[in-house]
Amino acid sequence: MAKYVDGFLIPIPTRNIAAYKKLAKKASKVWLDHGALAYFETTGDDLAVKGVVSFAKVAKAKRNETVILSWIVYKSKAHRNAVNKKVMEDPRIANFDPEIMPFDSKKMTYGGFKVLVEGI
């Protein structure tokens, strides 16, 4: 069965990485508790690669920002929808105040992806 992935690209003030990590650890537990197969949060490290468009440019990151690349893996799109419904009803997430996010959620890029090739 082909898997499904939710992907996120987020520019975040570098000074907020620790706060984001705390939030991401909590989110990871919630998604995995509700059935997500895998959950990843990564921070940009080698983004100035010559000859290609950088993630920082795509994310419109400022000098004082770094880029978070995140993805959550599901069995299928239907599974993703079922897991996300449970996640949004979970009090650990449902009562979260968007005003205390360590990044500007309007700058976040998000999308759902069908897995084309899996090499695990």
Contacts in CASP RR format, 6 or more apart in sequence:
PFRMAT RR
TARGET T0000
AUTHOR 0000-0000-0000
METHOD contacts of the structure
MODEL  1
MAKYVDGFLIPIPTRNIAAYKKLAKKASKVWLDHGALAYFETTGDDLAVK
GVVSFAKVAKAKRNETVILSWIVYKSKAHRNAVNKKVMEDPRIANFDPEI
MPFDSKKMTYGGFKVLVEGI
1 75 0 8 1.000
1 76 0 8 1.000
2 76 0 8 1.000
2 114 0 8 1.000
2 115 0 8 1.000
3 37 0 8 1.000
3 73 0 8 1.000
3 74 0 8 1.000
3 75 0 8 1.000
3 76 0 8 1.000
3 115 0 8 1.000
3 118 0 8 1.000
4 73 0 8 1.000
4 74 0 8 1.000
4 75 0 8 1.000
4 76 0 8 1.000
4 77 0 8 1.000
4 79 0 8 1.000
4 80 0 8 1.000
4 112 0 8 1.000
4 113 0 8 1.000
4 114 0 8 1.000
4 115 0 8 1.000
5 71 0 8 1.000
5 72 0 8 1.000
5 73 0 8 1.000
5 74 0 8 1.000
5 112 0 8 1.000
5 113 0 8 1.000
5 115 0 8 1.000
6 71 0 8 1.000
6 72 0 8 1.000
6 74 0 8 1.000
6 80 0 8 1.000
6 84 0 8 1.000
6 110 0 8 1.000
6 111 0 8 1.000
6 112 0 8 1.000
6 113 0 8 1.000
7 70 0 8 1.000
7 71 0 8 1.000
7 72 0 8 1.000
7 110 0 8 1.000
7 111 0 8 1.000
7 112 0 8 1.000
7 113 0 8 1.000
8 68 0 8 1.000
8 69 0 8 1.000
8 70 0 8 1.000
8 71 0 8 1.000
8 108 0 8 1.000
8 109 0 8 1.000
8 110 0 8 1.000
8 111 0 8 1.000
9 55 0 8 1.000
9 58 0 8 1.000
9 59 0 8 1.000
9 67 0 8 1.000
9 68 0 8 1.000
9 69 0 8 1.000
9 70 0 8 1.000
9 108 0 8 1.000
9 109 0 8 1.000
9 110 0 8 1.000
10 59 0 8 1.000
10 67 0 8 1.000
10 68 0 8 1.000
10 70 0 8 1.000
10 103 0 8 1.000
10 107 0 8 1.000
10 108 0 8 1.000
10 109 0 8 1.000
11 56 0 8 1.000
11 59 0 8 1.000
11 60 0 8 1.000
11 61 0 8 1.000
11 62 0 8 1.000
11 65 0 8 1.000
11 66 0 8 1.000
11 67 0 8 1.000
11 68 0 8 1.000
11 103 0 8 1.000
11 104 0 8 1.000
11 107 0 8 1.000
12 20 0 8 1.000
12 65 0 8 1.000
12 66 0 8 1.000
12 67 0 8 1.000
12 68 0 8 1.000
12 102 0 8 1.000
12 103 0 8 1.000
13 64 0 8 1.000
13 65 0 8 1.000
13 102 0 8 1.000
13 103 0 8 1.000
14 64 0 8 1.000
14 65 0 8 1.000
14 66 0 8 1.000
15 64 0 8 1.000
16 102 0 8 1.000
16 103 0 8 1.000
17 43 0 8 1.000
17 66 0 8 1.000
17 102 0 8 1.000
19 102 0 8 1.000
20 41 0 8 1.000
20 68 0 8 1.000
20 102 0 8 1.000
20 103 0 8 1.000
21 41 0 8 1.000
23 101 0 8 1.000
23 102 0 8 1.000
24 41 0 8 1.000
24 70 0 8 1.000
26 92 0 8 1.000
27 39 0 8 1.000
27 93 0 8 1.000
28 39 0 8 1.000
28 41 0 8 1.000
29 92 0 8 1.000
30 87 0 8 1.000
30 90 0 8 1.000
30 92 0 8 1.000
30 93 0 8 1.000
31 39 0 8 1.000
31 72 0 8 1.000
31 83 0 8 1.000
31 87 0 8 1.000
32 39 0 8 1.000
33 90 0 8 1.000
34 83 0 8 1.000
34 86 0 8 1.000
34 87 0 8 1.000
34 90 0 8 1.000
35 74 0 8 1.000
35 79 0 8 1.000
35 83 0 8 1.000
35 86 0 8 1.000
36 72 0 8 1.000
36 73 0 8 1.000
36 74 0 8 1.000
36 83 0 8 1.000
37 73 0 8 1.000
37 74 0 8 1.000
37 75 0 8 1.000
38 72 0 8 1.000
38 73 0 8 1.000
39 71 0 8 1.000
39 72 0 8 1.000
39 73 0 8 1.000
40 70 0 8 1.000
40 71 0 8 1.000
40 72 0 8 1.000
41 68 0 8 1.000
41 70 0 8 1.000
42 68 0 8 1.000
42 69 0 8 1.000
42 70 0 8 1.000
43 66 0 8 1.000
43 67 0 8 1.000
43 68 0 8 1.000
44 55 0 8 1.000
44 66 0 8 1.000
44 67 0 8 1.000
44 68 0 8 1.000
44 69 0 8 1.000
47 54 0 8 1.000
47 55 0 8 1.000
47 56 0 8 1.000
47 67 0 8 1.000
48 54 0 8 1.000
48 56 0 8 1.000
55 61 0 8 1.000
55 67 0 8 1.000
55 69 0 8 1.000
56 65 0 8 1.000
56 66 0 8 1.000
56 67 0 8 1.000
58 109 0 8 1.000
59 65 0 8 1.000
59 67 0 8 1.000
59 107 0 8 1.000
59 109 0 8 1.000
60 107 0 8 1.000
61 67 0 8 1.000
68 103 0 8 1.000
72 80 0 8 1.000
74 80 0 8 1.000
74 83 0 8 1.000
77 112 0 8 1.000
77 114 0 8 1.000
80 112 0 8 1.000
87 93 0 8 1.000
88 94 0 8 1.000
98 105 0 8 1.000
END
